[in-house]
Structure formats: structure tokens, C-alpha cells
Amino acid sequence: MNNFYRTFSFFLKGVVFLSLFIFQLQSYAQVTITLATGGESICLNSGPSASNYYPLSNIVVTETANTDFTTGVNVTFILGFSGTGTFEFEPGIGNVSVTGNGMTANSIVVNTSNVTVDFTLNSTADLTINSFTIAGLRVRSTVAGTGNIIRLGGTMTINGDVVGTNHGNLGSSDPPTANAGIDGETCETTAFSVNDASATNYSSLLWTENGGGILSGETTLTPIYTPVTTDGGSSVTLTLTVNGNGGCGSVIDTKILNVTAAPVVNAGVAAETCQDASYTVSDATGSNYTSIIWSHDGGGSITNGNTLTPTYTPVAGDAG
């Protein structure tokens, strides 16, 4: 008899606990929200100016229990924005649909700052699980930053979807800029340092070249190009590629580096003359030069010293 009493008491306690557990699930059940995607990597246009509109995926709010949406006629649900960036919906673009027998969608109004949906919610006695889907929204950014699509308000009471609840993540970036600087010039024997390049709003950058030389510091704004002999007399293009942040792509600018060939000179073979006879050079050669100047260490004088055929007039002291 005692065993029977203990077993029955345990059974009753289990029933009470199970009933309480089920009641708590129903009381604290909340809707599930499918967040909109597609607005996390918006790139503003150059300027910067307002971006193009980006399509968002569907926002879906679904009851977990049939009491998560409270009943009412012409109750409203309003979405808007929060965050550091400035975002806008495309006015007039978007639609709403419902599932389940407990509600109907009366209208949707989309303007730049918010989305307002009007519903009628019927009796929940049929135990229908209802949901609504807001689709076709498009969003753009006018000021770079991060943000969210949140519930701003409305008269519709939704368990777990209160004012401030997130319905989508947003992010936007200013477009990158690239300036490789003005064209430059160097000799084939002299390294060239870039010192006038600039870039903004970037995650990384890279310089490339089409010459035969070596480029160092190519991931900085101050690379150094060291030419080789084969670059002489030609132009080398230094290309700066700047990669943007977030959803922004890359921009390119170029610098033309004119490489001057190094001068080549040959004074000719050694020669001899008498102290009273002038000597004119006749076998000197030169190329890749802008000017010539001859010098000497004798006591005489030199004429035509800026040509390949100078004349040296010795004096008595030069003899021997």
C-alpha cells in the first residue's frame, strides 16, 4: 500500500512538473526572424555620392506559438534604420505576403526612411501558425558606415519582435581613390623613388611595372624602381592598384617613367705630337649625351673643348 502511494505521488508530481514546463514554453515562446541580407557590402559612388540600390533578401517573421501575433484590425508593423551610416529604402519598391489562416496583409508602404505594413489578425482559436514575408526591398547608402534594419514601432504586438529588434545588417564604404603622381624620369643607372602618390579608402594597394628592372616597396605609396640597361631609352609604366573596403572594388592609376640611356664615351687611342705642333683629336666617340667638355693637365690650351674634335696646343713645358 505504501509503495502504491509513493508511486502514485511520484506520478502526480511528474504530471504537475510536465504541465508547468509546457506552460512556460508557450508563455515564453518567441517568433523566429529571418534577417535580410545583401546590404552588408554597399559601395558609395565616387565623390563620394549615394550608392546604387542593392536588393535585399526576404525578411520573414514566423510565430512559434499561435499566440505570438496578437489579434487586431489594421494593426501596423514599421521597419526603419539605425547605426552610424545613412541608408535609404527605394520608395515604392517592396511587397508583403502571409502564410496561415490567422492573418491577412492589407497594404505595404515603402518610403526612404521606413516600411509600414498593415495587417488584420483574426482569432487564434484555430491554432494556426502564421508568418509574414516582406520581399523585394532595395536599399542604398548616402553616408558610409554600419547599420541595421530594425523595428521602429507600429501597433502590432509580436512576442519577441519589439521596437529595436534587428531585421537585417547593413554596411557601406566610401569608394577608393588612386593617384600614382606625375610622370617621372631617371637614368638607367639611377633608382627612381615615387614620392607623390596618394590613395584613400583602401584595404590594400600594389604597384606593378612592365620594365626589366626591380620594384621594391610595391605595397606602399613610396615604391622604388631600379632600372637596368635594357630600360635605357624607353618608358616604364608603373601601375598603382588600390583595393577598396567592403563591397568596393579596385581602382587603377599609372605613372610613366622615362628612362634615359646612360652616356657612353671613348676618347680614342693615345697619341703623340711635338711641343710646337697642335694636336686635334680625330677618333673620339660619344653617345647618349647632352653636352661634352674636355679637360687637360698640361700647360697648354684646348679649343673646341665641347666637341668630339678638340685641339690641344702644347707649350715648351709640356715637352718630355
Beta strands, then each sheet from edge to edge (+ up, - down):
strand 1: 32-34
strand 2: 42-43
strand 3: 54-55
strand 4: 59-62
strand 5: 72-83
strand 6: 86-89
strand 7: 95-99
strand 8: 103-110
strand 9: 115-121
strand 10: 131-135
strand 11: 138-143
strand 12: 145-153
strand 13: 166-173
strand 14: 177-179
strand 15: 184-187
strand 16: 192-193
strand 17: 198-200
strand 18: 202-209
strand 19: 214-216
strand 20: 224-226
strand 21: 234-244
strand 22: 250-260
strand 23: 264-266
strand 24: 279-280
strand 25: 285-287
strand 26: 301-303
strand 27: 311-313
sheet 1: 1+ 4- 10+ 7-
sheet 2: 2+ 13+ 12- 5+ 9- 8+
sheet 3: 3+ 11- 6+
sheet 4: 14+ 17-
sheet 5: 15+ 22+ 21- 18+
sheet 6: 16+ 20- 19+
sheet 7: 23+ 25-
sheet 8: 24+ 27- 26+
end
